[in-house]
Amino acid sequence: MNEDTAKTRWMVIQAVRWTGMGLFLLGLLIYADKIELPKIAGYIFMGVGLLDALFMPSVLARMWKTPL
């Protein structure tokens, strides 16, 4: 793997991680009634954000590590 591919993959993993944290924070704002949406939407955003931030980076790394 060349350096450009590795750098791109690292940036994608970081973007996924930060997006997950943003979704989680959005869910917290909804849950705290700072944003006018149903609380169930807050729970969904928090759940998806946690999955996105904690598990997706390792899934992507494992997927890219496995040869096709």
N, C-alpha and C positions, 0 to 999 in steps of 0.2 A: 504494500500500500504506500502510495506516495504521501508527501507531507500535506499537500492541498486537500486530499481526501480525508486525512486524519483531522485536519483543522476544521473542515466543513462538518464532519460528524460530531466533533466536540461542540461546535457552535449549535448544532441542532439539539444535542442533548441538553445544553444549557438553556436554550429557548424553551424546550419542553418543560424543564424544571421550573423556570420562572413563570411560564404560562400557568402551570399547575398552582403555584403559590398565588398568582393573581386570581384564579378562579376560586380558590379557598377563601381569600380575603373578600371577594365579592359575595360569596355565600355568607360570611360572617356579617357583612354589612346588611344583607337582606334579613338575616336572622335578628339582628339588633334593631330592625325597623328604621334604618337609615335610608334604605331604598324601598320604595313601595311595591313589593312583590310578595306573593304568598310565602310563608315560612318553609313550605315544602320545597320551593325553588331554592331557598337558601341551603337546605339540607342536601339537595342534589348537587348544587355547585360545590359545596364543601367536600362531598364524597368524590366527585369527579376530580376536583383539584388535588385532593390527597393522593388518589390513584395516579394521577398524572405526574405529580411531583416526586412521589416516593418509588413507584414501581416502573413507570415507563422508561426512565433512563437505563435501568438495568435490562429491560426487555430489548430496547434498541441496541445496547452494547452486545448483548448475547446474539441478537439477530445478525449484526454486522460481523461478529466474530466467526460465526458458522459459515464455512465455505458453501457456495451454491452447487 
